[in-house]
Amino acid sequence: MSQTLAQGIEQAATSAPEALAIEFDGEWFTWGQLAKVMSGLEALLAGANLGNATPVAMLMRNAPAMVAAALQVLKTDRCVVTVNPFQGAEKIAADLRQLRCAAIVAVEQDWALAPLREVARETGAMAVQVSLKPEPQVSALNGVEKPGTGPFHEPLNGTAVLMLSSGTTGPAKRIKLPYKQLEQSFARAAAYESNRPSSGTRAARTPAILATPLVHIGGLYFSLDAVLAGRPIALLEKFSVAEYCRVLKAHRPKAISLPPSAIRMLLDAAVDPELFSSVIAVRAGSAPLLPELKSQFESTYKVPVLDVYGATEFAGAIAGWSLEDYRQFDKLKVGSVGRAQPGIELRVVDGETGEPQPVGTKGVLEIRSLQSETKGWVRTTDLAEIDSDGFLYIRGRVDDAIIRGGFKVLPRDIEALLREHPSVQEACVVGLPDKRLGAVPAAAVELREGAGAVTEAELTQFLRDKVVAYQVPTCLRIVPALPRTPSLKISQHEVRQLLSAQSA
């Protein structure tokens, strides 16, 4: 990448103040308006001597003012500490109490919560409110205008984001994403876009549609990538079929990104295919994409779906499908998440010995970035295969298997069988501890809208007819909706808690 993240943001914010930057709920905000929020935040942070490497807690709600605030923190080599605004107030306060950042940035909606104001006073953090309506404004809340005596979180030199993982399989954890790693990731992504302009380019460009939560790596990464490419953003507060259809119709994008759950929602809503007439490709990521879901979307809307594989730890995607690969290999590589992006090497190793495995052999996936200053291979928790053409297939997770009295149960296999039932929309199978057997499988099932009457006993029998006895869940519950993370992945952690409580 020829420019740093800070340089790209500075160029975007200053090259054309009148240029459109973000559309939100049908209203456009210019770069000049965003720049006023950025400069106002800088005045407060610098005035409090919170300079380079300072961790700044940010309640990353999908709001234009929060995008501007995050850009300013990154432009000045501080660290964005993402906080999930979709939790309950007490949980948000607990996160902030544990983080002990010297500054907390949020919108009025979040500062209206008493536990958040109280935790700012308790920890001594400066409480900053940002907004763009009715005009750009940045202010410190009364009584918490300056940081107190602390102690505060230590400086994080070279770290761009202290990012929350998705929390799919367990409680969310925090991962340091260095500036250099993010910049390398943007450079890899740019290889997929021909004639990509710079952040200072102000020729009319189709807006990028962002419905993924900014608190998730996919949302934050997507927004930064759009800024660096000089592309305006159509920002959704959260994904909804109605709002997504509105922005599709208004902006006629050529490329869009959707998680598999959103793809399913659009199909279930029988959205008019005409809305996708401008779309050349859909990138799908953040969760496993079922081949049948991909095929159904493509046949309905006549648009290629290009799967992407990545992880928070790697600051974005590390493998994916290009349109060229799609045209040549789509029918031959069903279920693949594509090939390694430029500058990335992939291999599969034996989980115990670490020895590289032959082509087409299942093992633990390891990743190496050729541009990274950190040499060597990084092991993931994913089981994978790589074929002779370099296409990657994700086969589950190392930590997914349930060992029931010495017998191995693979949750993803049981979930796939449950989805074969005509009444089942989605399923999640997790392991619960068992004193006698070590662990046992348990399942939560979400039914299709309008599904006929079906009982938990009938679904259990449906499985008994297809699998051996030790694979049948000891507990199967039908739930109104499966719990999901902000990125719309099914939260195995919350499902486990739910089933543990019901089986106690």
N, C-alpha and C positions, 0 to 999 in steps of 0.2 A: 504494500500500500504506500503510495507516494506521500501521503499526508497523515499526520497523527489524528486521533479522534478529536483532540482539542482544536486543531487547526480546521478540521472539517466543520465542526460546530460553529466556530467563529466566522468562517466564511459564509455559512448558511444564514446566520443571524444578522449579518451586516451588509451583505452584497446588494440586497434589494428589499428595503423595509416595507414597501407596498405590496410585495408578492404574497400570494395566498399560502398559508402554512398548514392550517388544520381546519377541517370542517367537522363540526360537532353538533348533532341534533338539528341539522339544516342551516347552521350559522357558520360563516367563515371567520377565521382569525388570521391576521397577517403576521409576517415575521417581525414587523415593527412592534406589534402588540406583544408578541412573545418576548421580544428583546427588552421591553420595559419590565416585564416580570423578572427576566434574567438579571438585569442591572439592579433592580430593587432587592433581590435576594442577595446579590453580591455585596451590596452596601451593608446589609445586616450582618452577614457572615464575616466580612472583612472588619467591620466595626467592632465585632466581638473577638477579633484576633483568631478566628477559625480559618486558618489558611490551608496550604497544601496538605494532603494526606488526612485531613479531618474526616472522620466518618459522620455522615449526616443521615439520620433516620428519615425515611420518606414513606408516607402512606400512599402507595402507588395505585391510587384510584385512576381509572381511565377518564381523565379530565385534561383538557388542553393546558391548564395552568400547571399541572403536575409534570407534563411533558417539558414545558419550559423550565421548570425548576430543576428537573433531572439533567437537562442539557447544560445548565449553568454549573452544577456541581461537577459534571464531567469535563466541562471546558476548562476548569480551574484545578484539575488534578486532585480534587477531593474524592471522596468515596461515597457512592450511593448505597445506603443500607436499606434494602427493600423490606417493607413491612406490609403484611397482607391486610387490606382494609375490609375484607369480606368476612372476617371473624367477628365474634361478639366483642363488645367494648372491653370486657374484663380480660379477655384473651389478648387483645391488642395491647392493653395496659401492661399485662404481664411480660409480653415481648419487649416493650419499650423499657420496662424496669430492668430486665436482664441485659439489654443492649447498652444502656447508660450512655447514649450519644449526647454530645453537648448541644445539638440542635435537632429539632423535630419539625418537619415540613408536612403540612396537610392542607386540605381545602376546608371551607367552612362546615360542610356536612359532617366531617370527622371531628373537628374541634367543638362541635355542638355536644359531643359526648362527654359527660362529666368525668368519667374515669380517665380519659386522655388528658384533660386539663389538670387533673389531680396528679397524674404521674409525672407531668412536666414540672410541677412545683416540687414534688417529692425528690426527683432526681437532679433538679437544678438545671434542666435543659431549657434552652431558649425555644419558645414555641412560635413558629412562623406560619402564618396563614397566607396562601396565595390564591389569587382569583383573576379572571379576565373580564368578568361582567359585574357591574355595568361598564367598568373600565379596568385596565390592568392595574393591579394593586398588590403590594406585599407589605405585611405589617406583622409586628410582634404582639402577642396577646398581653393584655394588662397583667402585671405582676410577674411575668416571665419574659421580659424584654431582653435580658442578657443572661448568659450562662452563669450558674452559681459556682460553687467551689468544687463540685464533683464528689468523688472521683468519676472521670469519664472514660469512655472506651479509648484504648491506645490508638495512636496514629497508624494508618494503614498505607504505608508508602508503596506506590506503584499499583495499588489495587483500585480498579475502577468501580467494581460492584461487589458488595457483600450480599450475595444472592441467595434467596430461599430456594431450595430444591422443591420439586413439585409435591413431595410428600405422598407419592402414590403407594409405596409399599410400607411406609412407616412414618413416624413424625418427621416433618420437614426439617432439614438441617441447612446450615449456612456454608456457602462455598465462596472462596475468594476468586474473583475473576480479574486477573491483571490487565492493565491497559494494553500491553503488547499482545496478549492472547486475543483480546477482543478485536484489535486492529488486524491481526492475522486472519481471524475468522471473517471479517468483512472483505478482506482481500480475496479469500477463497470464494465467497459468495459472488463477488463481482465477476468471476470467471464464467458464471452462468448467464450473464446479461451482456449481450453484444452492444457496442457503442454506448456504454454506460457513462453518463455525464458526471460532473463533480458537484459538490454541494453548493457551489456558487452559481451553477447554471440556472437561469430563470426562464428558459424557454417553456412554453406551455407543456405541462406533462400531466398524464392521467394520474389522479390520486391513488395512493396505495390504501387499500381498505384494511383497517386494523380493528378486529373484534376480540383478539386475544388479550387477556389481562396483562397490563404493564408490569404487574408484580411477578409474572412468570417470565423466564428467560426468553421465550418465544415472542412475547409482546414487546419487551424492552429492546430486544435485538432487532425486531422488525421495524420499530419506530426509528431507531438509530440508523439502520441501513437506508431507510427512506430519506432521512435528513442528509446523509452523506451522498446520496444519489441525486439530490436536488428535487426530490419528488414530494409534493404535498400529501397530507394524510387525511383520509376520511376516518375519523375515530368514533368507535361505538363504545358507549358506556359498558355494555356487555353484549354478548351475542344474543340476538333474537331473530327469528325468521322474518318478521315484518320489517324491522329496521335494516336488516341485511339486504332484503329485497329493495328497499328504498334507495340505499346507496349504490346498489348494482344498477338500478335504472337511472339514477342521477349521473353517475360517473362513467359508466360503460368501460370498466377496466379490462385490460388484456390478460393480466395474470392476477390470481387471488390465492390466498392461503386459508385453509380450513382444517380444523382437527376432524378426525373421523366422526365424532359425535355430532358436530355441526352438519357434516355431509348427510348423516342419517336424518337429522331434523329437517333439512331441506327436502329430502326425498319423501319423508312422511307427510310433509305439508303439501306435496304435489305442486311445488313451485313451477310457474310457467317457464318452460325451456327457453322462451324468447329472451328472458333476462340474462341468459348466459351466452347470447349470440356474439358478444364482443370478446368473450374470454377464450384465450388460446390455450391456457393450461391452468390447472389447479394444483397447488402444492399442498400435500397432506403431511402433517407431522404431529408430534406431541404424544401420540398413542399408536398402538398397532392398528394397521389398516387391513381389515379383512378383505381378501380377494373378491368375495361375492359382493361386498359393499362397493368396492371400486368399480367392478363390472356393471353393477346396477346404475351407478351415477353416470358412468360413461355412456351407457346405452340410452339413458334418459335424456341427458343434456348434450351429448356429442362433444364432450370436452375431455382431453386426456387428464388423468389424475396421476401426478408425479409424487411418489412417496419420498419422504426425507427421514433420515435417521440422525439423531443428535442427542446431546445430554447437556445438562446445566454445567457439568464439570468441564466441558469442552467449548463453552461459550457459543453454542449454536450447533449448526449441522456439520457433520463430518462425512456423510455419504448421502447420495440422492440420485434421482433420475434426471437426465437432461432430455430435452425433446428429441434430440438425435438418437439417443439410446432407446427412447420409447418407440420411435418409429421402427427401429431395427429389432428390438428384443422383447417388446411388451408381451407378446403371446408365448414367448419362449422362457421367460423368467418370472412366471407368476409367483407372487409372494415375496419377491426381492424388494429391498429398500434402496436399490441402486448401487452405484460404485463410489469409491472413495473420491472426495473432492480433491482438487489440486493441492499438493503439499501435505497430503495425509496418506499414511500407510496403515493397512489393516492386516492382522493375522489372527489365526485361531490356534490356541495352545491347549495342551492337556491341563486340566484344572489342578492336578496334584503335582505333576513333575515340571510343568511350565514348558515342556518341549513342544515346538511348533508341529502342527498336525497337517497331514496331506490335504490336498484340494478335495472339497466335498465331504470332509469329516467334521462332525459336530464337536465343538469345544468352547472354551472361554475366549471371548473377543478381547484382543489387545489393540491399542491405537498408538501410533507415533506421528507427531507433527514434524515435518522436515524443517519448518521455519522456527520451531520453538527453541528457546534457549535451554529448556530442560530436555536433555537427551534421554534416550531410552524409551521403552515401551510402557504404556499406562494400561493397567488391567481394568476392565469393566466388570460389571456383574451380569452381563448378558451372555447367553449361550448363542452361538452363531455358526454358520457355515459360509464358506467363500468358494464359489465355483471357478472353473478354469478361465472364465472371462472376467473374473474380478467382481462379480455381482455378490452382494452381501445378503444373507438371509438370517433374520433374527429368530431363534428357536425357543425363546423363553429366557428365564433368569436363573442364575446359579442358585439363588436363595429361594426359588419358588417351590421346589419339590417338597412334598409332604411325605415323611417317612412314617407309615402307619404299621407299627408292629414289625418293622423290617421290610415292608413292601412300599415301593415308591409310587406315589400318586402325583401326576402332573396336572395342576389346576387348569392350565390353559386347554388341555384336552377335554376335561369335563365341561368347561364353559362352552366349548365349541359344540359339544353334543347337546347341551341344554338349549343352545340357540337354534337347534334343528327343530325343536318343538314349535308348532305354528303359533302358539300363544306367547312365546317368549321373545321379548325385545332384546334384553341384555342380561348377562349373568356374571357373577363374580364368585370364585371359589377360593377360600383361604384355609390355612391350617389353624386348628385350635389345640392347645396343649391337652394331653390326656395322661392321667397317672399310669394307666396300664399299658397303653400302646405307644406312648410318646407324643403322638399327634394324630389328629383325625381331620378329614376334610369337612368343611361346612360351606353351604352355598346360600347366596342371596340372589333373588331373581326379580327382575322388573318385567312386567307384562306389556305386550303391545296395546296401544290405545284401541279400545273397542274389541279386545280379545274376548272370546267366549269364556264362560265360567270354567275355571280350572283350579284344582286344589293342589296344595303342597304334596299331599300323598300321591296324587296322579303324576306329578312331575318326578317324584322320587321313583315311582314304578317305571316311568318312561326311561329313566337312567338304568334301573335294574335290568331292563331288557337289553341293554346295550353294552354293559361293562361287567367286570367281575366284582364280587361282593365288596372287596376292600376299597374299591374306587368309589362306592356310593357314599355320598355325604351323610354323616350321622345327623345333621341338622340342615334342613332346607326351608328357607323363609321367603315368602312373596312379600315384596316391599313396594310402596307407591312409587319410589324413585331411588335408584342407587346413589349414594353420596359421591360427589365428585370434587376434584381439586379445582382451583381457579382456572386451570388450563383445560378443564372439562374431562380430564382422565377420571376413571373410576378410582376412588380412594380405597385401596385394599385395607389400609390402616383403619379407616372408619368402619368399613364393613366388618372387619375383625372385632372391633369394639362392640358393634351392634349385635353380632351373633354371639359373642361371649356373654353379653348381658342377658340375651334371651334364653341361652342354654344353661345359665347358672341356676 
